[in-house]
């Protein structure tokens, strides 16, 4: 018996012509948010795949003991993720340039205390098609014709189950192009110049099918696509943090880390 649930998914309304959201100061967000109750299916027994649904869960043990040690994440975990994505994808080159993003549910004193450390509370896709292509072109070695590129997000729960604010992912096959709205993702890291790129927020459609993986363990990794240039495969997976209503009040606040990887295939 799966742990299916029903949750309020924060969708984007269409009242804002150009949504804008910030990594840290959400008081500056320009978003029209509409909460919609949606079924969220336990995907553990379904065996979703990256090429069909756009996401999958795998067993993956990391040698990092403390993910708050940034040097350990850079020295140990980044090569682990590169090796993992290369094995899963068969890509010619895999890059992980951004540092791991630690996030904490709002019950934790660390939520918002670190850079970009709050859960993502509205349904979104990390990169738009234009941003994904620009990042891929920038990363392609000179003289190497690019055949395909995929952006992946590798998400891991570090806190003990159950998670009070788990992650939901939307089956890529149920997302239409008209559901995706271009938006500005602004990175306002303290003491650094602001910068931004184009991401996507998600408008509601009844066809959407949401999934989650209950009681995630540290030795599991949820991998999902945020862009695939091969349109014969799953293209992109909207995702969002949601409140797990059946989670006991005494449960440890959710802690997670995500790593973003770019896989490149050359002609």
C-alpha positions as CSV (number, residue, x, y, z in Angstrom):
1,X,0.0,0.0,0.0
2,X,1.6,3.3,-1.1
3,X,1.7,6.5,0.9
4,X,-0.4,8.5,-1.5
5,X,-1.4,11.9,-0.1
6,X,-3.2,15.1,-1.0
7,X,-1.4,18.4,-0.7
8,X,-1.7,22.1,-1.5
9,X,0.6,22.8,-4.5
10,X,1.6,26.4,-5.0
11,X,1.0,27.2,-8.6
12,X,1.7,30.4,-10.5
13,X,-1.4,32.5,-11.4
14,X,-1.4,34.6,-14.6
15,X,-1.9,38.0,-13.0
16,X,1.8,38.8,-13.2
17,X,3.2,39.4,-16.7
18,X,6.8,38.6,-15.8
19,X,7.2,36.8,-12.4
20,X,10.3,37.4,-10.4
21,X,11.6,35.5,-7.4
22,X,14.6,35.9,-5.2
23,X,16.8,33.2,-3.6
24,X,16.8,35.0,-0.2
25,X,14.6,38.1,0.2
26,X,11.1,36.7,-0.7
27,X,9.6,40.1,0.3
28,X,10.7,41.2,-3.1
29,X,9.1,38.4,-5.0
30,X,6.7,39.4,-7.8
31,X,4.5,36.3,-7.9
32,X,0.8,35.5,-8.3
33,X,0.6,32.3,-6.2
34,X,-2.5,30.1,-6.3
35,X,-2.8,27.1,-3.9
36,X,-4.5,24.1,-5.5
37,X,-5.2,20.8,-3.7
38,X,-3.7,18.0,-5.8
39,X,-3.2,14.3,-5.4
40,X,0.5,13.3,-4.8
41,X,1.2,9.7,-5.6
42,X,3.8,7.6,-3.8
43,X,6.2,6.7,-6.6
44,X,8.3,4.1,-4.8
45,X,6.4,1.2,-6.3
46,X,6.0,2.7,-9.7
47,X,9.7,2.7,-10.9
48,X,9.6,6.0,-12.8
49,X,12.4,6.5,-15.3
50,X,14.4,9.6,-16.4
51,X,13.5,9.2,-20.1
52,X,9.7,8.6,-19.5
53,X,8.6,10.5,-16.4
54,X,11.8,12.6,-16.1
55,X,12.7,11.5,-12.6
56,X,13.9,8.4,-10.7
57,X,15.0,7.4,-7.2
58,X,18.2,5.4,-6.8
59,X,20.4,4.1,-4.0
60,X,23.5,6.2,-3.7
61,X,25.8,6.3,-0.7
62,X,28.0,9.4,-0.2
63,X,31.3,9.4,1.6
64,X,30.5,12.8,3.0
65,X,29.9,12.7,6.8
66,X,28.8,16.3,7.3
67,X,27.2,18.1,4.4
68,X,27.5,21.4,6.1
69,X,31.2,21.2,5.6
70,X,31.4,23.1,2.3
71,X,35.0,21.9,1.6
72,X,33.9,18.2,1.9
73,X,31.0,18.8,-0.5
74,X,33.4,20.3,-3.0
75,X,36.2,17.8,-2.5
76,X,34.1,14.6,-2.2
77,X,30.5,15.1,-3.1
78,X,30.9,17.0,-6.4
79,X,33.0,14.2,-7.9
80,X,30.5,11.7,-6.6
81,X,27.6,13.4,-8.4
82,X,29.7,13.7,-11.6
83,X,30.4,10.0,-11.5
84,X,26.7,9.2,-10.7
85,X,25.3,11.3,-13.5
86,X,27.9,10.0,-16.0
87,X,27.0,6.4,-15.2
88,X,23.2,7.0,-15.4
89,X,23.3,9.1,-18.6
90,X,26.2,7.8,-20.6
91,X,27.1,11.4,-21.4
92,X,30.5,12.3,-22.8
93,X,31.1,15.1,-20.2
94,X,29.3,15.9,-16.9
95,X,29.9,19.2,-15.1
96,X,28.8,20.2,-11.6
97,X,29.9,23.8,-11.2
98,X,27.5,25.2,-8.6
99,X,28.0,24.3,-4.9
100,X,25.5,22.1,-3.2
101,X,22.4,24.0,-2.0
102,X,21.5,23.1,1.6
103,X,17.8,23.8,2.5
104,X,16.0,23.6,5.8
105,X,12.2,23.5,6.4
106,X,10.8,26.6,8.2
107,X,10.8,24.8,11.6
108,X,14.6,24.8,11.5
109,X,16.5,27.8,12.9
110,X,18.8,27.4,9.8
111,X,16.0,28.1,7.4
112,X,16.9,31.4,5.7
113,X,20.0,31.8,7.8
114,X,22.3,30.5,5.0
115,X,22.3,31.6,1.4
116,X,19.3,30.3,-0.6
117,X,18.4,27.9,2.3
118,X,14.5,28.0,2.4
119,X,12.4,25.3,0.7
120,X,11.2,26.2,-2.8
121,X,7.5,26.8,-2.0
122,X,6.1,27.4,-5.5
123,X,6.1,25.0,-8.5
124,X,9.0,25.8,-10.8
125,X,11.6,24.5,-13.2
126,X,15.2,25.6,-12.5
127,X,16.0,26.8,-16.0
128,X,14.1,27.8,-19.1
129,X,14.9,26.4,-22.5
130,X,16.9,29.5,-23.4
131,X,18.9,29.4,-20.1
132,X,19.6,25.7,-20.4
133,X,20.9,26.2,-24.0
134,X,23.0,29.2,-23.0
135,X,24.6,27.3,-20.1
136,X,25.3,24.3,-22.3
137,X,26.9,26.4,-25.1
138,X,29.1,28.1,-22.5
139,X,30.2,24.8,-21.1
140,X,31.0,23.1,-24.4
141,X,34.7,22.9,-25.2
142,X,35.8,24.8,-28.3
143,X,35.6,22.8,-31.5
144,X,33.2,20.1,-30.1
145,X,29.9,19.9,-31.9
146,X,27.1,19.6,-29.3
147,X,24.6,16.9,-30.0
148,X,22.5,16.8,-26.8
149,X,22.5,18.3,-23.4
150,X,20.6,17.6,-20.2
151,X,20.4,19.5,-16.9
152,X,19.8,17.4,-13.8
153,X,18.9,18.1,-10.3
154,X,20.1,15.6,-7.7
155,X,18.1,16.0,-4.4
156,X,18.9,14.2,-1.2
157,X,17.2,14.4,2.2
158,X,19.8,14.6,5.0
159,X,17.3,14.6,7.9
160,X,15.8,11.4,9.3
161,X,12.4,10.4,8.0
162,X,9.6,11.4,7.9
163,X,10.3,14.7,6.2
164,X,7.9,17.5,7.3
165,X,8.4,19.4,4.0
166,X,9.1,16.8,1.3
167,X,9.6,17.4,-2.4
168,X,7.0,16.7,-5.0
169,X,7.9,16.2,-8.7
170,X,5.5,16.5,-11.7
171,X,5.5,13.8,-14.3
172,X,7.0,15.5,-17.4
173,X,4.5,13.7,-19.7
174,X,1.7,15.6,-18.0
175,X,3.2,19.1,-18.5
176,X,2.2,21.2,-21.5
177,X,4.3,24.0,-22.9
178,X,1.4,26.4,-22.2
179,X,1.7,25.5,-18.5
180,X,5.2,27.0,-18.2
181,X,5.7,30.7,-17.6
182,X,9.0,32.4,-18.1
183,X,10.3,34.1,-14.9
184,X,13.4,35.8,-13.5
185,X,15.3,33.9,-10.9
186,X,17.4,36.4,-9.0
187,X,20.3,35.4,-6.8
188,X,20.8,38.0,-4.0
189,X,23.6,36.4,-2.0
190,X,24.7,38.7,0.9
191,X,27.7,40.8,0.0
192,X,27.7,39.9,-3.7
193,X,26.3,41.6,-6.8
194,X,22.8,40.4,-7.7
195,X,22.6,38.3,-10.8
196,X,19.7,36.4,-12.5
197,X,18.7,34.1,-15.3
198,X,15.4,32.9,-16.8
199,X,13.6,30.1,-15.0
200,X,10.0,28.8,-15.3
201,X,7.0,28.8,-13.0
202,X,4.1,26.5,-13.4
203,X,0.5,27.3,-14.0
204,X,-2.1,24.8,-12.9
205,X,-3.5,22.2,-15.3
206,X,-5.8,19.3,-14.3
207,X,-3.6,16.9,-16.3
208,X,-0.7,17.3,-13.9
209,X,0.4,14.2,-12.1
210,X,2.4,14.8,-8.9
211,X,4.6,12.3,-7.2
212,X,6.8,12.0,-4.1
213,X,9.0,9.5,-2.3
214,X,8.0,9.2,1.3
215,X,10.5,8.7,4.1
216,X,13.7,9.4,2.1
217,X,16.9,8.2,3.5
218,X,20.4,9.8,3.3
219,X,21.5,6.9,1.1
220,X,18.9,7.7,-1.6
221,X,19.0,10.3,-4.3
222,X,16.1,11.7,-6.3
223,X,17.3,12.7,-9.7
224,X,15.1,14.7,-12.1
225,X,15.6,16.6,-15.3
226,X,15.2,20.3,-15.5
227,X,15.9,20.3,-19.3
228,X,16.6,17.8,-22.0
229,X,17.4,19.0,-25.5
230,X,16.2,15.7,-26.9
231,X,12.4,16.3,-27.3
232,X,11.8,12.5,-27.8
233,X,12.5,12.1,-24.1
234,X,11.0,13.7,-20.9
235,X,11.7,17.4,-21.3
236,X,11.5,19.0,-17.8
237,X,10.1,18.3,-14.4
238,X,8.4,21.0,-12.3
239,X,9.0,20.5,-8.6
240,X,7.9,22.1,-5.3
241,X,8.2,21.7,-1.5
242,X,4.9,20.8,0.2
243,X,3.7,20.4,3.8
244,X,3.3,16.7,4.7
245,X,0.1,16.9,6.8
246,X,0.6,13.5,8.5
247,X,4.1,14.2,9.6
248,X,4.4,14.1,13.5
249,X,5.0,17.4,15.1
250,X,8.1,16.1,16.8
251,X,9.8,15.0,13.5
252,X,13.1,16.5,12.8
253,X,12.9,19.6,10.4
254,X,13.7,18.6,6.9
255,X,17.3,19.2,5.8
256,X,18.2,18.5,2.2
257,X,21.0,19.1,-0.3
258,X,20.7,19.5,-4.1
259,X,23.4,19.3,-6.7
260,X,22.9,20.6,-10.2
261,X,24.6,18.7,-13.0
262,X,25.0,19.4,-16.8
263,X,25.5,16.4,-19.1
264,X,26.9,16.9,-22.6
265,X,27.0,14.6,-25.6
266,X,29.2,15.5,-28.6
267,X,28.6,14.6,-32.3
